[in-house]
Amino acid sequence: MKRFTMGACFVAALISLSLASQASATSIGAGLHYLRAIGDFDDEDNIDENDFGVLGSLQFNLAMLKAEANAEYVFSYLGSEEDLFEPSAYLIFGSMIYGGAGIGIGHINGDWQSDPFYALRLGVAIPIGKLSGDIYGTYRFQKDDDLEDLTGEDLDSVTLAGVLRYQLGGGGE
């Protein structure tokens, strides 16, 4: 399953890069991301449901459709001593107010997580010349076999992110 997921992510990245040459505009961005795990963890589980991360983003605008690739780094994931690296990809529909769906997977403690996460996303992009502010929230559906065996809970989470984007080229929206 992990090989299939990684292969699917690789193919999605290649498709995104090939679409970039046809894109009306490409932008890069950086921002902050807050994650809140919504599982019903017990106090003795020693799990901190609140996490903060930094993220980098590359977005290709294709009229009303956008393809986005993100890389996020979360410090001390779930209150542990381990940091989390999380690549993800989204397809986004809309312009100023938008929605979309995505997939990603985490790398922690030297291993990829057992399952990818799937996310639904809703946001607002506010253009300011070549810059834009992007504020969005997601609901992530995520399982982790090790954590579920330990606590009986999955890793579903709600997130809030703020990203400042810079348009590299092409026309605006």
N, C-alpha and C positions, 0 to 999 in steps of 0.2 A: 504494500500500500504506500509506503514511504517513497519508493522509487517512482511509482505512478504519479504521486503528488508532486515530487520534485521535477519529474519530466513535464508534467502539465504546466508548472510554473515557468520552466525554461522555455517551452513552446509559446506560452503567453507573452513572455518577455521578448522573444524573437519577433512575434507578430506585432507587438507594440513598437519595436524599433523599426520594422519595415513600414509601418503606418506613419512613422514620424516624418518621412520624406514627403508624404502627401498632406501633412497636417497644415491647417491654416495658421496655427500658432503653437509654439512649444514654450512651456514655462518650467522654471525650476523653483523650488521653494524649501523653506526650512521653518520649523516651528516646534511647539510644545504640545504634548499629548498627555491627558489625564485618563487613567483607566480605573474603573471601579468594578471589582469582581462582585457578582450579586449572589453567589452561593451562600447558603446558611451555614457558615463555618462556626465551629465551637471555639470558645476562648482557649481551650487546651490544645487546639490545632496550631497555635502560634503563627497564624497567617494574617498578614496585613492586606486587607482588600484594596487598599489605595496605592496606586503606582503612578509615577510620572516618568515620561520619556521624552527624548528629543527625536525629531524625525526629519528626514530629507525626502524630497518628492520631485518627481519628474512627470509632467503632465502634457499630453498631446491633445490638442483641440481638433475635433473633426466635426465641425458644424455643431449640432446639438448633442453629439456624443463625445465623451472624453475618455481616454485611456490613461490610467495613472499607475505609476510604480512608486512604492514607498519603501524606505528602509528606516526602521525605528530601533532605538537603543533605550532599554528600560533599566534603570539602576536598581539593584536590590529587589528583584522581582518577588512579589508576594511577601516581602519582609525577610527574604532569605539573604544570604551572602552572595548569591549568584545574580549576575546581570543577564539580561535577555536581549538577543538580537532577533528582530522580526521583519523579514521582507514580506511585502504584500502587493497585490495588484487589484485595481478597481476599474469597473466600467461605470461611467457616470452619465446621466441623462439630464439635460437642462443647462441653463446658463447662470443667471444670477441666483435663483433658487433652484436647487438641484437635488436629485436622489440617485442612489446607485447601489451596487452590490459588489462585494469583493471576496477575495480569498487570501490567506497568508498562513505562515507557519513560523513557529519560534525555534530558536537555537539557544539552549541553555545547558550549562554544565558539560560542554563538549559534545552534546547530542542534539539532534532535531527532536522536537516533541513528537509524540506518537500519532497525533492527528492534527490536521490543519484547522484553522478557524474559518468560518464563513461570516460575512458581515453585511448588514444593511446600513446604509448611510444617508443622512439628510443634512444639507448644508446651505450656506449663503456665501457667495463670492462677490466681493465688493471691489470693482475695478477702480484704480486710481492711476490713470496713464499706463505706463509699462509695469507698474506694480499692482498687486491686488491682495486684498485680505481675504482669507478663506477660513470660515468658522464652521465646523461641522461636528455632528454627533453620530455615533454608530452604536448598533447593538451587535455584539459578537456572540456567535454560537460556537462554543469551543469545548472540546473534551480533552482530558489528559488522563490516560489510563492509570499512571502512577498516583496522581492526586486523587482520582476517584476511588482507587483501591484503599487509600489511606483515610480519606475523610467522607467518602460517599457523595461528594459534590463534584460538579463539573466546573469549568472556568468561564461560563457565560459572563459577559461584562458589558457595561455601558461605558462609553468613552466620550470625551470632549476634546477637540483639538483646535488650535489656532495656527494657521500657516501664513507666512508672508511669501508671496510668489512674485517672481520677476519674469516678464515675457521676453524670450530670447529672439524671436523673429516671427515673421508672417503677420497677417492682419489680426486685428482685434476681433472681439466678439460683437 
